[in-house]
């Protein structure tokens, strides 16, 4: 992936702000989620270094506006439906890739047959709601609650222990301790 700050902590020095951490010492939520899943990261220094994925995005960015104009699409939900139901399936199942000269799904199936695929099944105990949340460490107060977003929340943990508040903005807050879900709140 690229060097964007959502993927990687990059040291920044400015007139009003100065970080003392060096590159990659900061905790980035995206990187944390991938590490929890055992996925490594390779950072590209240019779009060309990312290879085939840039070709795919280029195809989507050229094809989707044409289809939206053709079908007179005026909202993002309908554009997402076209992307999900037409553009991506076509690209994966029928489009011949310019560099590999193969259909992506055919290439993927061959890699699986030849035992060259690097993906593996997700362990059953992994809770993706927890992994793909914004996580913030909190200390449990003497009353058994934590402070989060200006409110007090029951934590389900003992006073003065550490818990993780897992936030899905506008959806839910999950309280976790040592990988165990203690409490879930709908927002």
C-alpha positions as CSV (number, residue, x, y, z in Angstrom):
1,X,0.0,0.0,0.0
2,X,1.0,3.6,-0.3
3,X,2.5,5.9,2.3
4,X,-0.7,7.7,3.3
5,X,-1.0,8.5,7.0
6,X,-4.1,6.2,7.4
7,X,-1.8,3.3,6.6
8,X,1.4,4.4,8.2
9,X,2.6,6.9,10.9
10,X,4.9,9.4,9.2
11,X,6.9,11.9,11.3
12,X,5.6,15.4,10.8
13,X,7.3,18.6,11.9
14,X,5.4,21.9,11.6
15,X,5.1,25.3,13.1
16,X,2.4,24.3,15.5
17,X,3.0,20.6,15.9
18,X,6.0,18.4,16.5
19,X,6.0,14.6,17.0
20,X,8.7,12.9,18.9
21,X,8.0,9.4,17.4
22,X,9.9,8.2,14.4
23,X,8.3,6.6,11.4
24,X,6.2,3.5,12.2
25,X,6.4,4.0,16.0
26,X,2.9,5.6,16.1
27,X,-0.1,3.3,16.3
28,X,-2.2,3.4,13.2
29,X,-5.6,1.8,13.4
30,X,-5.4,0.2,9.9
31,X,-2.0,-1.3,10.6
32,X,-3.2,-2.6,14.0
33,X,-6.2,-4.4,12.4
34,X,-4.0,-6.1,9.7
35,X,-1.5,-7.2,12.4
36,X,-4.3,-8.8,14.4
37,X,-5.2,-10.8,11.3
38,X,-1.6,-11.8,10.8
39,X,-1.4,-9.8,7.5
40,X,2.0,-8.1,6.7
41,X,2.3,-4.8,5.0
42,X,4.6,-3.7,2.2
43,X,4.8,0.0,1.6
44,X,5.1,1.2,-2.0
45,X,7.0,4.4,-2.8
46,X,5.1,5.1,-6.0
47,X,1.8,4.1,-7.7
48,X,3.8,2.0,-10.2
49,X,5.3,0.0,-7.3
50,X,1.8,-1.3,-6.4
51,X,1.5,-3.0,-9.7
52,X,-1.7,-4.9,-10.6
53,X,-4.0,-3.2,-8.0
54,X,-3.5,0.2,-9.7
55,X,-4.5,-1.3,-13.0
56,X,-7.7,-2.6,-11.4
57,X,-8.5,0.7,-9.8
58,X,-7.8,2.5,-13.1
59,X,-10.3,0.2,-14.8
60,X,-13.0,0.9,-12.2
61,X,-12.4,4.6,-12.3
62,X,-12.7,4.7,-16.1
63,X,-15.7,2.3,-16.3
64,X,-18.0,3.4,-13.5
65,X,-18.5,7.1,-14.7
66,X,-19.5,5.8,-18.2
67,X,-22.0,3.3,-16.7
68,X,-23.5,6.0,-14.4
69,X,-24.0,8.3,-17.3
70,X,-25.5,5.5,-19.4
71,X,-28.0,4.5,-16.7
72,X,-28.6,8.1,-15.6
73,X,-27.4,7.4,-12.0
74,X,-27.7,10.4,-9.7
75,X,-26.9,9.0,-6.2
76,X,-24.0,7.1,-4.6
77,X,-26.1,4.1,-3.5
78,X,-27.1,3.3,-7.1
79,X,-23.4,3.9,-8.3
80,X,-22.3,1.4,-5.6
81,X,-24.9,-1.1,-6.8
82,X,-23.5,-0.9,-10.3
83,X,-20.0,-1.2,-9.1
84,X,-20.9,-4.2,-6.9
85,X,-23.2,-6.0,-9.4
86,X,-21.7,-5.2,-12.8
87,X,-18.2,-3.7,-12.8
88,X,-16.5,-5.9,-10.2
89,X,-18.0,-9.2,-11.4
90,X,-17.2,-8.4,-15.0
91,X,-13.6,-7.5,-14.1
92,X,-13.1,-10.7,-12.0
93,X,-14.9,-13.2,-14.2
94,X,-14.6,-12.0,-17.9
95,X,-12.1,-9.2,-18.3
96,X,-8.7,-10.2,-19.7
97,X,-6.0,-8.4,-17.7
98,X,-3.6,-6.3,-19.8
99,X,-0.4,-7.5,-18.2
100,X,-1.1,-11.1,-17.2
101,X,-3.3,-11.7,-20.3
102,X,-5.5,-13.8,-18.0
103,X,-9.0,-13.5,-16.4
104,X,-8.4,-12.7,-12.7
105,X,-10.7,-15.5,-11.4
106,X,-9.1,-18.1,-13.6
107,X,-5.7,-17.0,-12.5
108,X,-6.8,-17.2,-8.8
109,X,-8.3,-20.7,-9.2
110,X,-5.1,-21.9,-10.8
111,X,-3.0,-20.5,-7.9
112,X,-5.2,-22.3,-5.4
113,X,-4.9,-25.6,-7.4
114,X,-1.1,-25.2,-7.6
115,X,-0.9,-24.3,-3.9
116,X,0.5,-20.8,-4.7
117,X,-2.3,-18.8,-3.0
118,X,-1.2,-16.9,0.1
119,X,-4.7,-16.4,1.6
120,X,-5.8,-18.7,4.4
121,X,-9.2,-19.1,6.1
122,X,-10.0,-16.8,8.9
123,X,-9.9,-18.6,12.3
124,X,-13.5,-19.0,13.8
125,X,-12.6,-17.2,17.0
126,X,-11.7,-13.9,15.2
127,X,-14.4,-11.3,15.7
128,X,-14.2,-8.9,12.8
129,X,-16.5,-6.4,14.6
130,X,-13.7,-6.0,17.1
131,X,-10.8,-6.2,14.7
132,X,-12.2,-3.6,12.3
133,X,-13.2,-1.0,14.9
134,X,-11.4,2.1,16.1
135,X,-9.8,1.0,19.3
136,X,-9.0,3.1,22.3
137,X,-7.5,2.0,25.6
138,X,-9.3,3.0,28.7
139,X,-8.9,2.6,32.5
140,X,-11.8,1.3,34.5
141,X,-12.9,3.7,37.2
142,X,-13.7,2.7,40.8
143,X,-17.4,2.5,39.9
144,X,-16.7,-0.1,37.1
145,X,-17.3,2.4,34.2
146,X,-15.1,4.0,31.6
147,X,-15.2,7.4,30.1
148,X,-15.7,7.5,26.4
149,X,-16.9,10.3,24.1
150,X,-17.9,12.5,27.1
151,X,-20.1,9.8,28.7
152,X,-19.7,7.0,31.3
153,X,-20.2,3.4,30.2
154,X,-20.4,0.2,32.2
155,X,-17.4,-1.8,31.3
156,X,-17.9,-5.2,32.9
157,X,-14.4,-5.2,34.2
158,X,-12.9,-4.8,37.6
159,X,-12.0,-1.2,38.8
160,X,-8.6,0.1,37.8
161,X,-8.0,-2.5,35.1
162,X,-7.4,-1.6,31.4
163,X,-10.0,-2.3,28.7
164,X,-10.3,-1.5,25.0
165,X,-13.2,0.6,23.8
166,X,-14.0,-0.6,20.2
167,X,-15.9,2.0,18.3
168,X,-18.0,1.6,15.1
169,X,-18.9,5.3,14.6
170,X,-22.6,5.9,14.6
171,X,-23.3,2.2,15.2
172,X,-21.9,0.6,18.3
173,X,-19.4,0.6,21.1
174,X,-17.8,-2.7,22.3
175,X,-15.9,-3.0,25.5
176,X,-13.1,-5.7,25.3
177,X,-10.6,-7.0,27.8
178,X,-7.9,-9.5,26.9
179,X,-9.7,-10.3,23.6
180,X,-13.0,-11.1,25.4
181,X,-16.1,-9.0,24.6
182,X,-17.5,-7.7,28.0
183,X,-20.2,-5.3,26.8
184,X,-21.8,-4.0,23.7
185,X,-23.8,-0.8,23.3
186,X,-25.8,0.3,20.3
187,X,-25.3,4.0,19.5
